[in-house]
Amino acid sequence: MTLIARTPALASRLPAVGTTIFTVMSALAQQHGAVNLGQGFPDFGCDPRLLDAVNDAMREGLNQYPPMTGVPVLREAVAAKIVSLYGHAYDAASEITITAGATQAIITAILAIVHPGDEVIVLDPCYDSYEPNIVLAGGVAVHVPLMPGSFAPDFARIGAALTPRTRAIIVNTPHNPSATVWSAADMQHLAELLRETDVIVIADEVYEHMVFDDQPHQSVARSPELAARSFVVSSFGKTYHVTGWKVGYVAAPASLMAEFRKVHQFNVFTVNTPMQHGLARYMADASHHLGLPAFYQRKRDRFRAGLAQTRLRLLPSQGSYFQCVDYSAVSSLGEEAFCRWLTETVGVAAIPLSAFYAGGCEQGLARFCFAKQDATLDLAIERLARL
C-alpha cells in the first residue's frame, strides 16, 4: 500500500494578505525592462568608509552574539544623535534598542503593548505593514484618513476615533507615501489630544533625515509630553543607503522599552554584530546624516524639474524620497491599472497610492521613488516625457 502524505489544513492568521504591490510592481518592472521607481530603495552604494568600518569590525573578531539590546557603543551613538538634534536625552542602557530594521521594530512595539481587542489608530494612506502587525497582535486597526489633497492630519476625526479601547496611534513623518511632513503645531495638537489618555504613540520616523527646504524634522522626541508616551522608530538602512542590512533602532521611556525588549528577545533576539560596530564608528562623524537633506533635495529638484515638462501634476514633496503625481490629465485608468500600463508601455514603474489605503481609494495618484542615480532619474524622465 502506498501512503499519501497529507498536508494539514490551516486557518490563515492573515487571510486578507497576499503578495504586496511592491513585489508585484518590481517583478513587472524587471519583466519589461522598466526603470523601477516603485519600491523605495536606492540604486547607488553607501559610503565606502562605512563598508571599511564593517570589514574592520569583522576582521577584529567582532562576529559573535552582541547584547540583546544592541552593542553599547551604537546605542550611545544613537542617544547622542537624538539629544543633539531633538534635545531629548534617552538613557542608552535602558531606553535605546537596536533592531533588525524598522519593520521589526514596529511589529515588536505593537506585540509588546496591544492585547486582543485593543484598538490602534492608523492614518491612511499608510505603510502596508501596520495593519497586519495589529491583526497578529489580536488588535483592531481603526483607519482614519488624512485630509484629502493635503494629507494633513485630521485631528477632529482622530479625536472622534479615540475610545476607551484605543491602545496606540501610529504616526509617520516624513510620510510614506505622500512625502508630507508634520509641523510643530501638528505635534502640539497631538499632545493635547492624547494628554488625558493612556494612548501610546508609535512614531515611524525612518525618513527623519530627509526633510527639505530648510525645515527641521518634527520628531516626537522634541516634545517631552509626547516622548513620555512614544516609541520612536528609525532606520540605519534608509539613512546610510543600506536598506538590505536591515538594521534600525527604537527609543522609548524605560518602562515602555522594558516591555519592548521582552518581545524583542524572542522574535529576533539581537542584530548583526559587525554592522552594529561599523555603524557606531561611522556615526562618530555626523556629516553624513546632517548632509542628507541637501543630498536628497538635489535629487528631488532634478526629478521635479524633469516631471514639470510632462503632463503629470506634481504634488508637494516635503520629505522622504518620494514624489507623488496626479496623472488625471494623462489617463482615466484606475491607479493600479495605470501603474501597470506605465510599467509595461512607457517603461517606468510606480506605485498606486490606493495600495496604501484600507479597501483602496482611487484619486488618480501614483508614487515615484527618487532615491536613484541621476542617470536613472534622467532615463525615467526621458520616458515619461512621452506621456
C-alpha positions in Angstrom: 0.0 0.0 0.0 1.3 3.4 -1.0 1.0 6.1 1.7 0.0 9.5 0.6 1.4 12.4 2.6 -1.2 14.7 3.9 -0.7 18.4 4.3 -2.7 19.7 7.3 -5.5 22.2 6.8 -4.5 25.6 8.0 -6.6 28.6 9.0 -4.6 31.7 8.0 -3.6 34.3 10.6 -3.7 36.9 7.8 -6.4 35.7 5.4 -6.7 39.1 3.6 -3.0 39.4 2.9 -1.5 38.5 -0.5 1.6 39.5 -2.4 2.4 43.1 -1.8 2.1 45.7 -4.6 5.8 46.4 -4.2 6.8 42.9 -5.1 4.3 42.8 -7.9 5.5 46.1 -9.5 9.2 45.3 -9.1 8.7 41.9 -10.8 6.7 43.7 -13.6 9.5 46.3 -14.0 12.1 43.5 -14.3 10.0 41.6 -16.8 9.5 44.7 -19.1 12.9 46.3 -18.6 11.3 49.3 -16.9 13.0 51.9 -14.8 12.0 50.9 -11.3 10.9 54.0 -9.4 8.4 51.9 -7.4 10.0 50.2 -4.5 11.7 52.6 -2.0 15.4 51.7 -2.1 18.5 53.4 -3.6 20.2 52.1 -6.7 23.6 53.5 -5.6 26.0 52.3 -2.9 26.9 53.6 0.5 30.0 55.5 1.6 33.0 53.1 1.2 34.1 54.2 4.6 31.1 52.5 6.1 32.0 49.3 4.4 35.5 49.6 5.7 34.3 50.1 9.2 32.2 46.9 9.0 35.0 45.0 7.4 37.4 46.2 10.2 34.9 45.0 12.8 34.7 41.6 11.2 38.5 41.2 11.0 38.8 42.3 14.6 36.8 39.2 15.6 33.5 41.1 16.4 31.4 38.3 14.9 29.7 36.6 17.9 26.4 37.5 19.5 26.1 41.0 20.7 24.0 42.0 23.7 20.3 41.5 23.1 19.7 45.2 23.3 22.5 46.1 20.8 26.1 46.9 21.3 26.6 49.7 23.9 28.7 51.9 21.6 25.9 52.0 18.9 23.2 52.7 21.5 25.3 55.5 22.9 25.8 57.0 19.4 22.0 56.9 18.8 21.3 58.6 22.1 23.9 61.3 21.4 22.4 61.9 17.9 18.9 62.3 19.3 19.9 64.7 22.1 21.9 66.8 19.6 19.1 67.0 17.1 15.9 67.0 19.1 17.0 67.9 22.7 15.7 64.8 24.4 18.1 62.7 26.4 17.5 59.0 26.3 19.5 56.6 28.5 21.5 54.4 26.2 21.4 51.5 28.6 17.6 51.4 29.3 15.9 53.4 26.5 17.6 52.5 23.2 17.3 49.1 21.5 18.9 48.2 18.1 16.5 46.2 15.9 16.5 44.2 12.7 15.2 47.1 10.7 12.3 49.4 11.3 9.7 46.8 10.2 10.7 44.5 13.0 10.8 47.5 15.4 7.2 48.4 14.6 5.8 44.9 14.9 7.7 44.4 18.2 6.3 47.6 19.6 2.8 46.5 18.6 3.1 43.0 20.1 4.5 44.5 23.3 1.6 46.7 24.0 -1.5 45.6 22.1 -3.8 43.0 23.6 -6.7 41.2 21.9 -9.5 43.6 21.3 -7.3 46.7 21.7 -7.7 49.4 19.0 -4.8 51.0 17.2 -5.4 54.2 15.1 -3.7 54.2 11.7 -3.7 57.2 9.4 -4.5 56.4 5.8 -2.7 56.2 3.5 -0.1 54.3 5.5 2.7 51.8 5.1 1.4 48.3 4.4 2.9 46.5 7.4 0.9 48.4 10.1 -2.5 46.6 9.9 -1.1 43.0 9.6 1.0 43.7 12.7 -2.0 44.9 14.6 -4.0 41.8 13.4 -1.2 39.5 14.5 -1.4 41.0 18.0 -5.2 40.4 18.1 -5.9 44.1 17.9 -8.2 46.1 15.7 -6.9 48.7 13.2 -9.0 51.8 13.2 -8.4 53.7 10.0 -8.6 57.5 10.0 -7.9 59.2 6.6 -5.6 62.1 6.3 -7.0 65.2 4.7 -7.7 64.6 1.0 -5.4 66.6 -1.2 -3.0 67.9 1.6 -2.5 64.7 3.5 -2.5 66.7 6.7 -3.7 65.0 10.0 -7.4 65.5 10.6 -7.4 66.0 14.3 -11.2 66.2 14.6 -11.5 62.7 13.1 -8.6 61.4 15.1 -10.3 62.7 18.3 -13.6 61.1 17.3 -11.8 57.8 16.8 -10.4 57.7 20.3 -12.2 55.3 22.6 -11.5 53.6 25.9 -10.2 50.7 23.9 -7.6 52.8 22.0 -4.2 51.4 22.9 -2.0 53.2 20.4 -1.8 55.5 17.4 0.8 55.1 14.6 2.3 58.4 13.3 4.6 58.6 10.3 6.6 61.7 9.4 8.1 62.3 6.9 5.2 60.4 5.4 5.3 57.4 3.1 3.6 57.6 0.6 2.6 61.3 0.4 6.0 62.9 1.1 4.4 65.4 3.5 5.7 66.2 7.0 4.1 67.1 10.3 4.6 70.6 11.7 5.4 71.6 15.3 1.8 72.7 15.6 0.6 69.2 14.5 2.7 67.6 17.2 1.4 70.0 19.8 -2.1 69.2 18.7 -1.5 65.5 19.0 0.0 66.0 22.5 -3.1 68.0 23.6 -5.4 65.3 22.1 -3.7 62.5 24.0 -3.0 64.3 27.2 -5.8 62.8 29.4 -5.4 59.3 27.8 -3.1 56.3 28.2 -2.7 56.0 24.4 0.8 55.1 23.2 2.4 56.7 20.1 4.4 54.6 17.7 6.3 57.2 15.7 7.6 55.8 12.4 10.4 58.3 11.7 12.6 56.3 9.2 12.9 59.3 6.9 13.9 61.7 9.7 17.0 62.9 7.8 15.1 63.6 4.6 13.2 66.9 5.3 13.6 69.6 2.7 13.6 73.4 2.2 15.5 74.1 5.4 12.6 72.7 7.6 13.5 70.8 10.7 12.2 67.2 11.3 9.5 67.4 13.9 10.3 64.2 15.9 8.0 63.3 18.7 11.3 63.4 20.8 11.2 67.2 20.5 8.0 67.2 22.7 8.6 66.0 26.3 4.9 65.3 26.6 4.9 63.0 23.5 8.3 61.5 24.2 7.0 60.2 27.5 4.4 58.0 25.7 6.2 57.1 22.5 8.2 54.5 20.7 10.4 56.4 18.2 11.5 54.2 15.3 14.2 54.9 12.8 16.3 53.1 10.2 20.0 53.0 9.6 19.2 51.4 6.2 17.3 54.4 5.0 19.8 56.9 6.4 23.0 55.2 5.2 21.8 53.8 1.8 22.0 50.2 3.1 18.4 49.0 3.2 19.4 45.4 2.8 21.3 45.4 6.1 18.0 45.6 7.9 19.3 47.5 11.0 17.2 50.1 12.8 16.6 51.3 16.3 13.9 52.3 18.8 14.0 54.9 21.5 11.4 54.9 24.3 11.0 55.6 28.0 12.4 52.8 30.2 9.0 51.5 31.2 7.9 51.1 27.6 11.3 49.8 26.5 11.3 47.1 29.2 8.1 45.6 27.6 9.5 46.1 24.1 12.6 44.1 25.0 10.6 41.2 26.4 9.2 40.7 22.9 12.4 41.6 21.0 14.5 39.0 22.7 12.1 36.2 21.4 11.2 37.4 17.9 14.8 38.3 16.8 16.9 38.3 19.9 19.7 40.5 18.5 21.2 42.1 15.4 24.2 41.6 13.2 27.3 42.4 15.3 29.9 43.7 12.9 27.4 46.0 11.2 26.5 47.5 14.6 30.1 48.2 15.3 30.7 49.6 11.8 27.7 51.9 12.1 28.8 53.2 15.5 32.2 54.0 14.2 30.8 55.7 11.1 28.4 57.8 13.2 31.3 59.4 15.0 31.3 61.7 12.0 27.8 63.3 11.8 28.4 64.8 8.4 26.5 62.1 6.5 23.1 62.4 8.3 23.5 66.2 8.6 24.1 66.4 4.8 21.4 64.0 3.8 18.6 66.6 3.4 20.6 68.6 0.8 21.7 65.3 -0.9 18.1 64.2 -1.4 16.7 67.7 -2.1 19.0 67.9 -5.1 17.6 64.6 -6.4 14.1 65.8 -5.7 14.6 69.1 -7.5 16.2 67.3 -10.5 13.3 64.9 -10.7 10.6 67.5 -10.3 12.2 69.8 -12.9 12.0 66.9 -15.4 8.5 65.9 -14.4 7.3 69.5 -14.8 7.9 69.1 -18.6 5.3 66.2 -18.6 1.5 66.2 -18.3 1.8 64.8 -14.7 0.8 67.2 -12.0 3.3 67.3 -9.1 2.2 67.2 -5.5 4.4 68.7 -2.9 7.4 66.6 -1.7 8.4 68.0 1.7 10.3 65.0 3.0 11.2 61.3 2.4 12.5 60.3 -1.0 9.1 60.0 -2.7 7.3 62.2 -5.3 3.5 61.8 -5.8 1.8 62.8 -9.1 -1.7 63.3 -10.3 -2.0 61.6 -13.7 -5.6 62.6 -14.4 -4.5 64.7 -17.4 -2.9 61.5 -18.9 -5.3 58.7 -18.2 -8.7 57.8 -16.7 -7.4 54.3 -15.6 -7.6 53.2 -12.0 -4.4 53.6 -10.1 -3.1 50.1 -10.2 -4.1 49.7 -13.9 -2.3 53.0 -14.7 0.8 51.9 -12.9 0.8 48.6 -14.7 0.3 50.4 -18.0 3.1 52.8 -17.2 5.4 50.0 -16.5 4.6 47.9 -19.5 4.1 50.6 -22.1 6.1 53.6 -21.0 8.9 51.7 -19.2 8.7 53.4 -15.8 7.4 51.6 -12.6 5.4 53.5 -10.0 3.2 52.5 -7.0 -0.5 53.3 -6.9 -1.4 55.3 -3.8 -4.6 53.3 -3.4 -2.4 50.4 -2.2 -1.7 52.4 1.0 -5.4 52.6 1.9 -7.6 50.0 3.6 -10.0 48.9 0.9 -8.3 51.2 -1.7 -9.0 54.8 -2.5 -9.0 56.0 -6.1 -7.7 59.5 -6.5 -5.7 59.3 -9.8 -2.4 59.4 -7.9 0.9 57.4 -8.2 4.1 57.5 -6.2 7.7 57.6 -7.6 10.9 57.0 -5.6 13.7 59.4 -6.5 16.4 57.7 -4.4 18.2 56.8 -7.6 21.3 57.8 -9.5 21.0 60.9 -11.7 21.3 58.7 -14.8 18.4 56.6 -13.6 16.2 59.6 -13.0 17.1 61.2 -16.3 16.2 58.0 -18.2 12.8 57.8 -16.3 12.2 61.5 -17.2 13.0 60.9 -20.8 10.5 58.1 -21.0 7.8 59.9 -19.0 8.1 62.9 -21.4 6.3 60.7 -24.0 3.1 60.9 -21.9 
